[in-house]
């Protein structure tokens, strides 16, 4: 039984992180008033080849790579700062 409880909590944590990942980029786009199409253009200008549909899909899934996050932040002129908890 405890094994199932542990699996449930691990699954819940993964879902929570995916939601945070999704909302992080969506919030940045909203703050800068940038659409997925505009982000696609900005990313292409930096040499990152993603269509607006691909970007939308990656963000809505919330399971994009760290490299993708760095590319998005680079395209939006956002610095990532790591702070200890």
C-alpha positions as CSV (number, residue, x, y, z in Angstrom):
1,X,0.0,0.0,0.0
2,X,2.8,2.4,0.9
3,X,4.3,1.8,-2.5
4,X,1.2,3.0,-4.2
5,X,1.0,6.1,-2.0
6,X,4.6,6.9,-2.9
7,X,3.9,6.5,-6.6
8,X,0.9,8.8,-6.2
9,X,2.9,11.5,-4.5
10,X,5.7,11.2,-7.2
11,X,3.1,11.5,-9.9
12,X,1.5,14.5,-8.2
13,X,4.9,16.2,-8.0
14,X,5.6,15.6,-11.7
15,X,2.2,17.1,-12.6
16,X,2.9,20.1,-10.3
17,X,6.3,20.7,-12.0
18,X,4.8,20.5,-15.5
19,X,2.2,23.1,-14.5
20,X,4.9,25.3,-13.2
21,X,7.0,24.9,-16.4
22,X,4.0,25.7,-18.5
23,X,3.0,28.7,-16.5
24,X,6.6,30.1,-16.4
25,X,6.8,30.7,-20.1
26,X,3.2,31.6,-20.5
27,X,3.6,34.3,-17.9
28,X,6.7,35.7,-19.6
29,X,4.9,35.8,-22.9
30,X,2.0,37.6,-21.3
31,X,4.2,40.1,-19.5
32,X,5.9,41.0,-22.8
33,X,2.7,40.8,-24.8
34,X,4.2,38.3,-27.2
35,X,2.3,35.6,-29.1
36,X,3.5,32.1,-30.0
37,X,3.9,33.3,-33.6
38,X,6.0,36.3,-32.5
39,X,8.1,34.1,-30.3
40,X,8.7,31.8,-33.2
41,X,10.0,34.7,-35.3
42,X,12.2,35.9,-32.4
43,X,13.6,32.4,-32.0
44,X,14.3,32.0,-35.7
45,X,16.2,35.3,-35.6
46,X,18.4,33.7,-33.0
47,X,18.9,30.6,-35.0
48,X,16.4,28.4,-33.2
49,X,14.1,26.7,-35.6
50,X,10.6,26.1,-34.1
51,X,7.2,26.8,-35.6
52,X,4.6,28.5,-33.5
53,X,2.6,25.3,-33.4
54,X,5.7,23.4,-32.1
55,X,6.3,26.1,-29.4
56,X,2.6,26.0,-28.4
57,X,2.7,22.2,-28.1
58,X,5.9,22.1,-26.1
59,X,4.6,24.8,-23.7
60,X,1.2,23.4,-23.2
61,X,2.6,19.9,-22.5
62,X,4.9,21.5,-19.9
63,X,7.6,18.9,-20.5
64,X,10.1,20.8,-22.6
65,X,13.8,20.4,-22.3
66,X,16.0,22.8,-20.3
67,X,17.7,23.7,-23.6
68,X,14.3,24.8,-25.0
69,X,13.8,27.0,-21.9
70,X,17.2,28.5,-22.4
71,X,16.4,29.2,-26.1
72,X,13.1,30.8,-25.2
73,X,14.7,33.0,-22.5
74,X,17.5,34.0,-24.9
75,X,15.0,35.0,-27.5
76,X,13.0,37.0,-25.0
77,X,16.1,38.6,-23.5
78,X,15.5,37.0,-20.1
79,X,18.3,36.0,-17.8
80,X,17.9,32.9,-15.7
81,X,19.1,33.3,-12.2
82,X,19.3,30.3,-9.9
83,X,18.7,31.0,-6.2
84,X,19.1,28.5,-3.5
85,X,15.9,27.6,-1.5
